[in-house]
């Protein structure tokens, strides 16, 4: 008879996949319950090739997983990848409408404008701010390539890229945590927590640029931990700079604290910025609406998003950095210009459904354990400090910038979850901890999918 602990660990390892397997089913139910705005069935009829490629690829991975060492090693992460890609795509077909200006509906996201820039036929002529200096140069070629699978339909290609970026984040955080901890259940559960976090459910389903930044940030962490080529790291930083220039500060912090070579990092990032200037000039030549990020006057327009620094704003930032991005309360809803608007305001933290409070309580307990555990756990101390530095950087940046802090939440949610997972690594082999972590992920799943359903239901009243 097998030892009890071994059987328990086996059960936990298998059950850890339950939230991710349920996610695309829940996304489908949300769509069917809001059939008037659920476009996935039409998309699959108009462009069946992407779905065929998706299921064939999954079938190949599943059938041959034990015949290829590479597939066998990465199969748990790939299973998460496929599940979350399907779920995000189903939600994306609800929230994005190419023919309707949906800007500012979803937590101040300019998602319709970003669709124009990334994928619309005449989007090359839609300008963007200097803080996104290579946006056209990065996204439009990617969408054009992807549209070969969608019969030239840029909008559906855009949704596919969005879903792949979100699921790519889940795969990368699984890969990073499995490498650090060596524990499959812990890696799967924390990766699922990232994928089911309120931040990722929204911004891996609503067209915006931030989920792509998160993908490049996580890829940079993986490159650092594996001492990959400096050219790969440089290319990743250039992409990050091109999407949103402020996020390269996070990569610089990670490089300094992990590699502990300030001079090398300074030289590398100076070279990257100079190369970015050159690409910015190329982008301006190809897409004349591009603004030069290296001209200070082009950045002064960001002042219109500045906010008064106060205790009230600090409290809202703390809630967004530590709570709302993981387990969201029911957002504040208003109607403006005949369209709904969703936001998290001061005091929203009291707006949980009765079945949402367990998610908040379990997450608060895990978070407190992580902060206490970080003082005891010396393993991967450089990375933990780097992640804390990234959280502090985002707090300082957004306490005085950004009307809706939640809009930027994917820029720090990855760091928070990685920090918590690393800090609690000493409990990774204990069954009680993994069961508690599974309960947390399931409670977050129930709470956040309910919030997504509420948003979809409200939106369906206004969008044809």
Residue pairs with C-beta under 8 A, 6 or more apart in sequence:
5 431
8 431
9 185
9 429
9 431
9 434
12 185
12 431
12 434
12 435
12 438
13 184
13 185
13 188
15 438
16 184
16 185
16 188
16 189
16 192
16 434
16 438
17 76
17 79
17 80
17 188
17 192
18 438
18 442
19 192
19 196
19 438
19 441
19 442
19 445
20 79
20 80
20 83
20 84
20 170
20 188
20 192
20 195
20 196
21 83
22 445
23 83
23 84
23 87
23 195
23 196
23 445
23 449
24 83
24 84
24 86
24 87
24 90
26 87
26 445
26 449
27 86
27 87
27 88
27 90
27 91
27 449
28 90
30 90
30 91
30 94
30 449
30 452
30 453
30 456
31 38
31 40
31 90
31 91
31 93
31 94
31 456
32 38
33 453
33 456
33 457
34 94
34 456
34 457
34 459
34 460
36 460
36 463
36 464
37 94
37 97
37 456
37 459
37 460
37 463
38 93
38 94
39 93
39 94
40 89
40 90
40 93
40 94
43 93
43 156
43 159
44 51
46 151
46 153
46 156
47 149
47 150
47 151
47 153
47 156
49 149
49 150
49 151
50 149
50 150
50 156
50 160
53 149
54 82
54 85
54 86
58 82
61 71
61 75
61 78
61 82
64 71
65 71
65 72
65 75
66 72
71 78
74 175
76 174
76 178
76 184
76 187
76 188
77 170
77 171
77 174
77 175
77 178
77 187
77 191
78 171
80 167
80 170
80 171
80 174
80 188
80 191
80 192
80 195
81 167
81 168
81 170
81 171
82 167
83 167
84 163
84 166
84 167
84 170
84 195
84 204
85 163
85 164
85 166
85 167
86 163
88 162
88 163
88 166
88 167
88 204
88 205
89 159
89 160
89 162
89 163
91 201
91 205
91 452
92 159
92 162
92 163
92 204
92 205
92 206
92 207
93 159
94 205
94 456
94 459
95 102
95 106
95 111
95 205
95 206
95 455
95 456
95 459
96 102
96 111
96 112
96 115
96 155
96 158
96 159
96 206
96 207
97 112
97 463
98 115
98 120
98 155
100 112
100 463
100 464
101 112
102 111
102 112
102 339
102 463
103 109
103 110
103 111
103 112
103 113
104 110
104 336
104 339
104 341
105 111
105 339
105 340
105 341
105 342
105 459
106 202
106 206
106 342
106 455
107 202
107 331
107 342
107 343
107 344
107 404
107 406
107 407
108 343
108 403
108 404
108 407
109 202
109 203
109 206
109 208
109 407
110 208
111 206
111 207
111 208
112 207
113 126
114 207
114 208
114 209
115 123
115 155
115 158
115 207
116 122
116 123
116 126
117 123
117 126
117 128
117 135
117 136
117 139
117 140
118 135
118 139
118 140
118 142
118 143
118 154
118 158
118 161
118 207
119 139
119 140
119 143
119 147
119 154
119 155
119 157
119 158
120 126
120 154
120 155
121 154
123 136
123 140
124 136
124 140
124 287
124 289
125 289
126 289
127 289
127 290
127 291
128 135
128 136
128 289
128 290
128 291
129 291
129 298
129 301
129 302
130 245
130 291
130 292
130 293
130 295
130 298
130 299
130 301
131 244
131 245
131 246
131 293
131 299
131 302
132 209
132 242
132 243
132 244
132 245
133 241
133 242
133 245
133 276
133 279
133 280
133 283
133 290
133 291
133 292
133 293
134 238
134 239
134 241
134 242
134 243
134 276
134 279
134 280
134 283
134 290
135 209
135 242
135 243
136 283
136 286
136 287
136 289
136 290
137 242
137 279
137 282
137 283
137 286
137 287
137 290
138 212
138 239
138 242
138 243
139 161
139 209
139 212
140 287
142 161
143 154
143 157
143 158
143 161
144 154
146 157
146 158
146 160
146 161
147 153
147 154
147 156
147 157
149 157
149 160
150 156
150 157
150 160
158 207
159 207
162 204
162 205
162 207
162 211
163 204
163 205
165 204
165 211
165 212
165 214
165 215
166 195
166 200
166 203
166 204
166 205
166 211
167 195
167 204
168 215
169 194
169 195
169 200
169 204
169 211
169 214
169 215
169 218
169 414
170 191
170 192
170 194
170 195
170 200
171 191
172 215
172 218
172 219
172 221
172 222
173 190
173 191
173 194
173 218
173 414
173 417
173 418
174 187
174 188
174 190
174 191
175 187
175 222
176 218
176 221
176 222
176 225
176 418
177 186
177 187
177 190
177 191
177 418
177 421
177 422
178 184
178 187
179 225
179 226
180 225
180 379
180 380
180 383
180 421
180 422
180 425
181 187
181 421
181 425
181 428
182 428
183 425
183 428
183 429
185 428
185 434
185 437
186 421
186 425
186 428
186 434
186 437
189 434
189 437
189 438
189 441
190 417
190 420
190 421
190 437
192 441
193 326
193 417
193 440
193 441
193 444
194 200
194 413
194 414
194 417
195 204
196 441
196 444
196 445
196 448
196 449
197 325
197 326
197 327
197 413
197 417
197 444
197 448
198 324
198 325
198 326
198 327
198 328
198 409
198 448
198 451
199 325
199 326
199 406
199 409
199 410
199 413
200 211
200 410
200 413
201 448
201 449
201 452
202 406
202 452
203 210
203 211
203 409
203 410
204 211
205 452
208 407
209 243
209 244
210 244
210 407
210 408
210 409
210 410
210 411
211 410
212 243
213 240
213 243
213 244
213 247
213 410
213 411
214 410
214 411
214 413
214 414
216 236
216 239
216 240
216 243
216 247
217 240
217 247
217 250
217 251
217 411
217 414
218 414
219 236
220 233
220 236
220 237
220 240
220 251
220 254
221 254
221 383
221 418
222 228
223 232
223 233
223 236
224 233
224 254
224 255
224 258
224 259
225 258
225 383
230 268
233 255
233 268
234 268
234 271
234 272
234 275
236 251
237 248
237 251
237 268
237 269
237 272
238 272
238 275
238 276
238 279
240 247
240 248
240 251
241 247
241 248
241 272
241 273
241 276
242 276
242 279
244 411
245 293
246 397
247 411
248 269
248 272
248 273
249 393
250 390
250 393
250 394
250 411
250 415
251 269
252 265
252 269
253 386
253 389
253 390
253 393
254 383
254 386
254 387
254 390
255 265
255 268
255 269
256 262
256 265
256 386
257 382
257 383
257 385
257 386
257 389
258 382
258 383
258 386
259 265
260 382
276 293
277 293
277 294
280 290
280 292
280 293
280 294
281 292
283 290
284 290
284 291
284 292
291 298
292 298
293 299
302 401
305 401
305 402
305 403
306 400
306 401
307 313
307 399
307 400
307 401
307 402
307 403
308 400
309 399
309 400
312 346
313 399
313 400
314 399
315 346
316 344
316 345
316 346
316 405
317 395
317 398
317 399
317 405
318 395
319 344
319 348
319 349
320 344
320 405
320 406
320 409
321 391
321 394
321 395
321 405
321 409
321 412
321 416
322 367
322 416
323 349
323 360
323 363
323 364
324 344
324 348
324 349
324 406
324 409
325 406
325 409
325 410
325 412
325 413
325 416
326 363
326 413
326 416
326 417
326 444
327 356
327 359
327 360
327 363
327 443
327 444
327 447
327 448
328 344
328 447
328 448
328 451
329 344
329 348
329 349
329 350
329 351
329 352
329 356
329 451
330 348
330 351
330 352
330 353
330 356
330 451
330 454
331 342
331 343
331 344
331 348
331 351
331 451
331 455
332 342
332 343
332 344
332 345
332 348
332 351
333 340
333 341
333 342
333 458
334 340
334 341
334 343
335 341
338 462
339 462
340 458
340 459
340 461
340 462
342 455
342 458
343 404
343 406
344 404
344 405
344 406
352 359
352 360
352 447
353 447
353 450
355 446
355 447
355 450
356 446
356 447
356 450
356 451
358 439
358 443
358 447
359 440
359 443
359 444
359 446
359 447
359 448
360 447
362 436
362 439
362 440
362 443
362 444
363 440
363 444
366 420
366 424
366 436
366 437
366 440
367 420
369 423
369 424
370 419
370 420
370 423
370 424
371 423
373 423
373 424
373 426
374 384
374 388
374 419
374 422
374 423
376 426
377 384
377 422
377 423
377 425
377 426
379 422
379 425
380 422
380 425
383 418
383 422
384 419
384 422
384 423
387 415
387 416
387 418
387 419
387 422
388 419
390 412
390 415
391 412
391 415
391 416
391 419
394 408
394 411
394 412
394 415
398 405
398 408
402 408
424 433
427 433
428 434
